[in-house]
Amino acid sequence: MLISTGSVGIYHTCGIGPDLPYSNQGAANFRSWYEENGHTVFSRWQDGNVWGSDFRDPSVGDSDGGDLNSTGGSDVPQLYFFQGHGTCENTSSATPNDFIVVCGNFGKPDTTRIGTQVRWGSLGGGHLQFAFLDASCPMELPGLSNSWFPVFQGLHLATGFSGDASHDAYNSSDRPDQFGALTAGPPPGFPFNQLSVGDAWMTAGLTDIQSGCSAVVIAAGVDRADAIDRRDNERVTDNRSDPQPNWFAWRWITA
């Protein structure tokens, strides 16, 4: 499997705060489990080398190729892990929007609106099957249909957090380490089992988060049964075909 990690710890140079001191180590911890299991790393950008355009579909008009950029686009690998800032609108809105936020040297703007600018998967010419966002509230439960249904264009599963400033996910190096281990599975001699993406996130996603914050997983499928099966059972190494996004199933666990 081709994997990528993008991590941003330095934000103050872009007038964004706070900095996130554990992001780069967290991404390295996640990535190490996949490297130990023989997967190939496509990109491992961090800080200013993670661009906003890395997440935006080329149809938005990014001149560098957007998420299909040959050096770091998020739709080039099959799996992309991001650790950094995410933001979300007030959940009192009927259709709140979610955002990925970076502090890039190029590829501006730094903020990407997920629901209108992100399209992942083979139906749009990309390759991404698994999108893992370890960031504050980029997957608000009240706005999933608005922010996440359109994203699935061959994408299998995505993970993230739902919360707010008082119910947040802390910047952590331990959470990505656990999630990487549980999704990639153990190298020879390690005494634990590989889990499905959903089960792994329902376990590791509770690490270093505030009370009231929720870890969320969402999957697409050709029908209800397919979406539920993928949500609950699909592993990153199953080599399943890309789903038609006719139905969506999600679950969450709250600290």
C-alpha positions in Angstrom: 0.0 0.0 0.0 1.2 3.5 -0.8 0.8 5.8 2.2 1.4 9.5 3.1 1.6 11.5 6.2 1.2 15.3 6.5 1.8 17.0 9.9 1.9 20.6 11.0 3.3 21.7 14.3 4.3 25.3 13.5 1.4 27.6 13.0 2.4 31.0 14.5 4.2 32.1 11.4 0.8 32.1 9.7 -0.9 34.0 12.5 -2.7 30.8 13.6 -2.5 29.3 17.1 -1.6 27.5 19.0 1.4 25.6 17.7 1.1 21.8 18.0 4.4 20.4 19.3 3.5 16.7 19.0 2.2 16.6 15.4 5.5 15.7 13.6 6.3 13.0 16.1 2.8 11.7 16.0 2.9 11.3 12.2 6.3 9.6 12.5 4.9 7.2 15.0 1.9 6.4 12.8 4.1 6.0 9.7 6.6 3.7 11.5 4.0 0.9 11.9 3.3 0.9 8.1 7.0 0.9 7.3 7.6 -2.0 9.6 4.9 -3.9 7.7 6.5 -3.3 4.3 4.2 -0.5 3.0 5.6 2.2 0.8 5.8 5.8 1.8 4.8 8.2 -1.0 5.3 11.5 1.0 6.0 12.5 4.6 5.8 16.3 4.5 5.6 18.4 7.6 5.1 22.0 8.7 5.5 24.5 5.8 5.8 21.7 3.3 2.2 20.6 3.9 0.2 22.9 1.6 -3.5 23.7 1.6 -3.6 22.7 -2.1 -2.5 19.2 -1.1 -6.1 18.6 -0.1 -8.1 20.4 -2.7 -9.6 18.8 -5.8 -8.0 20.1 -9.1 -11.4 21.3 -10.1 -11.1 24.1 -7.5 -8.4 25.6 -9.7 -5.1 25.1 -7.8 -2.4 25.7 -10.4 0.0 23.1 -8.9 -2.3 20.1 -9.5 -4.1 20.2 -6.2 -4.6 16.8 -4.5 -3.1 15.1 -7.5 0.2 16.9 -7.2 3.0 14.4 -8.0 5.1 15.3 -4.9 2.5 15.5 -2.1 -1.1 15.5 -3.2 -3.4 13.7 -0.7 -5.3 11.8 -3.5 -2.1 10.1 -4.9 -1.6 7.5 -2.2 -4.1 5.0 -1.0 -3.9 6.1 2.6 -3.3 9.6 4.0 -2.8 10.5 7.6 -2.9 14.2 8.7 -2.1 15.7 12.1 -2.6 19.4 12.6 -5.4 21.9 13.1 -8.9 21.4 11.9 -11.8 23.8 12.5 -15.6 23.6 12.3 -18.5 26.0 12.4 -20.9 26.4 15.2 -23.0 23.2 15.5 -26.1 25.3 15.9 -26.0 25.8 12.2 -28.2 23.4 10.2 -25.3 22.6 7.9 -22.0 23.4 9.7 -18.8 23.2 7.6 -15.6 21.5 8.4 -12.1 22.7 7.5 -8.5 21.4 7.3 -5.9 24.1 8.3 -2.2 24.1 7.5 0.6 26.7 7.4 2.1 26.2 4.1 5.1 27.8 2.3 3.1 27.6 -0.9 -0.3 26.3 -2.1 -2.3 29.0 -0.5 -4.8 29.5 1.0 -4.0 27.5 4.1 -7.7 26.6 4.9 -9.6 24.0 2.9 -13.4 23.7 3.1 -13.9 19.9 3.2 -17.5 19.8 1.8 -16.9 21.9 -1.3 -13.2 21.6 -2.0 -12.2 18.0 -1.2 -13.0 15.0 -3.5 -11.1 11.8 -2.8 -11.0 8.6 -4.7 -10.9 6.8 -8.1 -14.2 8.3 -9.4 -12.3 11.6 -9.7 -9.1 10.1 -11.0 -7.4 9.8 -7.6 -6.4 6.8 -5.5 -7.2 7.6 -1.9 -9.1 4.9 0.0 -8.4 5.8 3.6 -8.4 9.4 5.0 -7.3 9.8 8.6 -7.6 13.3 10.1 -6.1 13.7 13.6 -7.2 17.3 14.1 -9.8 19.2 16.1 -13.4 18.9 14.9 -13.0 18.3 11.1 -15.9 15.8 11.3 -18.8 17.5 13.1 -21.6 15.0 13.5 -24.4 17.5 12.7 -22.8 18.4 9.4 -21.7 15.0 8.0 -24.0 15.0 5.0 -23.0 18.6 4.1 -19.2 18.2 4.7 -18.4 14.6 4.1 -20.9 12.8 1.8 -19.5 14.7 -1.3 -15.9 13.8 -0.4 -16.4 10.1 -1.1 -15.6 9.6 -4.8 -14.2 6.1 -4.4 -12.9 6.8 -0.9 -13.6 3.9 1.4 -13.4 5.3 5.0 -12.5 8.4 6.8 -11.9 9.2 10.5 -11.9 12.4 12.5 -13.2 14.2 15.6 -16.4 16.0 16.4 -16.2 18.6 19.2 -15.7 22.2 20.0 -13.3 24.4 22.0 -14.5 23.0 25.3 -14.7 19.4 24.0 -11.5 19.0 22.0 -8.8 16.5 20.9 -5.4 17.3 22.3 -2.3 17.3 20.2 -0.9 13.9 20.9 1.9 11.6 19.7 0.5 8.6 21.5 -2.9 8.5 19.7 -1.3 8.2 16.2 1.1 5.6 17.5 -1.8 3.5 18.8 -3.9 4.0 15.7 -1.1 3.2 13.4 -0.3 0.0 15.3 -3.9 -1.2 15.3 -4.6 -0.4 11.6 -1.3 -1.6 10.1 -1.2 -4.6 12.4 1.7 -6.1 14.3 5.1 -6.9 12.8 6.3 -10.4 13.6 6.6 -10.9 17.4 4.2 -8.2 18.6 1.4 -9.5 20.8 -1.7 -7.7 19.4 -4.1 -8.1 16.5 -4.8 -5.9 13.6 -8.3 -4.2 13.9 -10.7 -2.8 11.3 -10.3 0.9 10.8 -13.6 1.6 12.6 -12.7 -0.5 15.7 -9.1 0.9 15.7 -10.4 4.5 15.8 -13.1 3.7 18.4 -10.2 2.5 20.6 -7.2 4.8 19.8 -9.4 7.8 19.2 -10.3 8.1 22.9 -6.6 8.8 23.8 -5.8 12.3 24.8 -9.2 13.9 24.2 -11.4 16.0 26.5 -14.7 14.8 27.9 -17.5 15.4 25.4 -15.3 15.1 22.3 -16.2 12.3 19.9 -14.1 10.1 17.6 -16.0 9.5 14.4 -15.6 7.0 11.5 -17.7 7.2 8.3 -17.8 4.8 5.3 -19.4 4.7 1.9 -21.0 1.7 0.2 -23.1 0.6 -2.8 -26.0 0.0 -0.4 -26.8 0.1 3.3 -25.4 -3.3 4.1 -22.1 -2.6 2.2 -21.6 0.8 4.0 -22.2 -0.8 7.4 -19.9 -3.7 6.7 -17.1 -1.4 5.6 -17.6 0.9 8.6 -17.4 -2.0 11.1 -15.1 -4.5 9.4 -12.9 -3.2 6.7 -9.2 -3.3 7.3 -6.7 -1.3 5.4 -5.1 -4.5 4.0 -8.4 -6.1 2.8 -7.8 -4.9 -0.8 -11.5 -4.3 -1.3 -12.8 -2.6 -4.4 -13.7 1.1 -4.4 -17.3 1.7 -3.4 -20.0 3.5 -5.2 -21.1 6.2 -2.7 -24.8 5.4 -2.7 -25.1 5.0 1.0 -23.2 6.2 4.1 -22.8 4.6 7.6 -21.0 6.2 10.5 -20.5 5.7 14.2 -18.8 7.5 17.0 -17.7 7.2 20.6 -17.6 10.0 23.1 -15.1 10.4 25.9 
